[in-house]
Amino acid sequence: MKPIIRVENLSKQYKIGAKQTPYLTLRESITQTALAPFKSFRRNGENGDGGNGEANKFWALRDVNFDVMPGEVVGIIGRNGAGKSTLLKILSRITEPTRGKVELFGRIGSLLEVGTGFHPELSGRENIFLNGAILGMRREEITKKFDEIVAFAEVEKFLDTPVKHYSSGMYVRLAFAVAAHLEPEVLVVDEVLAVGDAEFQKKCLGKMKDVSSQGRTVLFVSHNIKAIQQLCDTCVLLKNGSVDLQGKTSVVAQHYTKTKPTLLDTSSNSKAGITKVRVLDENSEETALINYGETLKIEVTVMVRNLLIEPAVDLAFYSGNTRLFALQSDRIKRPENISQGEWIVSFEIEHSYLVAEQIHFDIGVREKGDQYFLLIEKVLNLMPNYATIPPNVTTDSIMYPKADCSWTTN
């Protein structure tokens, strides 16, 4: 069988600090064209990259290769900056590769950032027909699917309102409904589950399963590993712009949860630097999975360069953009002055009942007072170990505390 998508040696380079071309009116375009010969003169020795050459260039993707078969559901995972969104933009023909090629056989429907492909001044109704036209559909085809799109998006009351007045949830519901219902051969979805409530997320997963069952192809990017495991047959893990691993979703997801970002030793240019962070289970083994009800230990290795006056290390835990809780070492144990050298700060979370998805934490280091001199965001990604969660526990919330319930007659 012939692949519906073939990616060969795909690379994308960006120039750091390059200006984006602004939107111009017709008058501005004519004026700039007339002035172009005068603007093209440069001083002797001046060049376009400011003399920095390769130092000003960044490879978002480098030599990416994979095939996708018709009807396959493929997950694209990786940490922030791995190249996931750049890959989807190239597949969606929003940007061109620097080198390599993509062969795509069929019509593609994309839902990338919230609002991509919608004109803010047009109403929801007008944007449905605009997106359909961009996909190459006739007006009769769009009209046939119109009621299904509106019902799925739940925007009936606001259908004739300009979408610039929509909330982010309304925006993404309509965008997903349009992309999924206009029957492209390939549906590309980037982090749709990051916006919207739990019920909408279930609808999206169900619709993507329907699309796959009809023999169409789905590419799904998400940090939600549980959703990736539920939906995707195979998975591609990107790391630093290259394919780190591809294959069965279960194998790739397990590998992904074990990989950790490298922390830079910043002690040479600060009072202290964080050189290592480890998350340990009850058996003192490194993990990225949170076992339900077990104690979780976090070790932060701090390299101290100069004497620190009553220092503190803070951990702030998040699920997506929602702050869950914070741990502050000086509130747990009275701080003392710390001399030069390597120190390990250990935190223990007893009987962790966290069931939220996409958990990560930030680390801040401060001296006496509240001002951080070192702050590292999104140090590690954690996720619940669903195999350890009892069947009676719901996983659509942040945490599920240990509780009991009884009925008695009065």
C-alpha positions, -999 to +999 in steps of 0.1 A: +000+000+000+012+035-009+018+059+020-006+089+021+022+110+037+059+105+030+085+128+048+120+125+035+151+143+049+129+172+060+147+202+075+136+237+085+159+265+093+149+299+108+169+330+111+169+343+147+157+378+149+144+380+114+115+403+110+081+390+100+067+406+068+037+427+080+003+428+063+002+457+038-026+476+021-026+479-017-013+515-014+015+505+010+025+476-014+027+500-044+047+526-023+072+500-011+076+486-046+084+521-059+110+527-031+125+493-033+155+502-056+165+529-032+162+507-001+183+479-017+216+499-015+237+488+014+269+502+029+301+485+019+307+454+039+272+452+053+253+420+048+219+406+056+227+385+087+246+412+106+279+394+101+269+366+125+263+339+098+254+306+112+252+320+148+219+337+138+204+305+123+184+279+141+173+244+128+138+237+140+138+204+121+167+184+108+166+153+086+131+141+096+119+109+079+087+089+083+058+075+064+021+075+073-003+049+058-039+056+048-063+053+078-035+054+103-037+075+135-002+089+143+007+107+175+035+134+174+050+139+208+080+157+222+089+185+247+084+222+240+107+233+212+111+198+198+098+208+164+062+194+165+044+226+154+069+234+127+064+199+113+027+203+112+030+238+096+051+223+068+026+194+063-002+219+062+017+240+036+017+270+059+055+272+056+081+256+033+110+234+043+145+246+039+154+212+024+139+178+020+104+171+008+069+160+018+047+140-004+010+142+005-017+124-014-050+139-006-067+169+008-056+181+043-076+197+070-056+214+098-063+227+133-031+243+145-030+273+169-064+285+181-078+308+154-055+297+126-074+299+093-103+321+106-108+357+097-116+376+129-139+401+112-161+374+096-189+356+114-188+319+124-211+312+095-189+330+070-157+313+083-173+279+079-178+285+042-144+303+039-125+273+054-145+249+032-135+269+001-098+268+012-101+230+015-113+230-021-149+221-014-179+233-034-205+254-016-231+225-019-207+202-001-202+227+027-240+233+030-246+196+033-223+194+064-232+228+078-258+217+104-234+189+117-206+215+121-228+239+140-243+212+163-208+198+172-193+233+179-224+243+200-222+279+187-258+282+173-265+314+192-233+331+180-232+319+145-236+354+130-213+371+154-177+379+143-154+353+156-131+379+172-157+381+199-156+343+206-139+329+237-109+306+231-132+276+238-158+287+212-131+294+187-114+260+190-147+241+190-158+257+158-123+253+142-122+216+151-157+210+139-149+226+105-116+207+101-131+173+111-165+175+093-154+187+059-139+153+052-103+158+043-082+127+036-058+138+063-068+156+095-040+174+114-047+184+150-023+203+172-031+204+210-069+208+206-073+192+240-054+220+257-085+242+253-121+233+263-137+213+290-136+176+296-168+170+277-155+187+246-122+168+248-142+135+248-161+147+218-129+155+200-114+121+207-146+104+196-147+124+164-110+116+156-118+079+161-147+083+137-125+099+111-100+071+114-127+044+112-138+059+079-103+051+065-090+087+068-057+096+083-052+116+116-020+133+128-024+143+164+000+164+184-005+166+222+013+166+256-016+145+268+000+111+268-032+094+279-051+108+249-022+097+226-023+062+240-061+060+236-062+073+201-030+066+182-017+033+167+018+046+162+038+075+175+067+097+164+089+112+192+107+144+182+137+157+202+157+188+193+142+188+158+150+152+149+131+119+152+143+103+185+120+072+182+090+060+161+069+029+164+041+015+185+026+041+208+031+021+239+068+017+233+074+053+223+053+067+252+072+047+277+105+059+263+092+095+263+083+095+300+118+083+309+136+111+290+145+142+309+156+177+298+192+186+306+197+213+332+225+238+326+249+244+355+244+282+359+266+284+390+294+301+371+273+332+365+250+333+395+250+328+432+240+292+427+229+269+399+207+238+396+227+210+381+203+180+386+167+173+393+155+137+401+120+124+407+120+091+427+093+066+435+090+047+468+118+023+457+142+053+451+141+047+414+139+076+389+105+080+374+083+104+354+051+084+365+032+093+397+020+061+414-014+066+429-012+068+467+025+064+470+052+088+483+069+108+457+104+122+463+120+151+444+157+158+447+172+192+436+210+194+434+222+230+439+257+241+432+264+270+455+291+295+444+289+321+471+276+321+507+237+321+507+218+338+535+189+317+546+182+303+512+151+285+500+141+263+471+105+265+459+086+240+437+054+251+420+033+223+404+010+229+374-015+210+353-014+228+320-018+265+330-035+256+363-014+259+395-020+229+417+002+237+448+036+249+458+063+236+482+087+260+499+117+246+517+118+274+543+082+268+553+089+231+559+123+235+577+139+266+591+167+277+567+203+282+576+232+300+559+247+277+532+284+277+523+300+271+489+296+235+475+271+210+462+239+206+482+209+183+477+175+196+487+149+168+491+112+171+491+087+142+499+051+143+490+034+116+511+005+096+497+002+114+464-032+113+449-026+134+419-045+123+388-043+154+367-027+152+333+002+173+319+018+179+353+050+199+354+068+220+380+090+251+382+119+255+405+129+288+421+159+295+444+160+326+466+178+340+496+161+354+527+130+372+514+109+366+483+131+376+454+143+347+431+178+349+418+173+317+398+140+304+383+137+275+359+102+269+344+088+235+333+118+215+346+101+181+342+069+167+329+051+141+350+020+121+345-001+097+365+006+060+363-029+050+352-022+014+360-020+022+397-053+042+398-082+022+412-112+018+388-135+038+410-113+069+408-122+095+382-093+109+362-109+140+349-100+161+379-068+174+396-065+150+425-086+124+442-080+124+480-084+092+501-119+093+514-146+071+529-184+071+527-212+053+546-250+053+548-268+051+582-304+052+591-316+080+614 
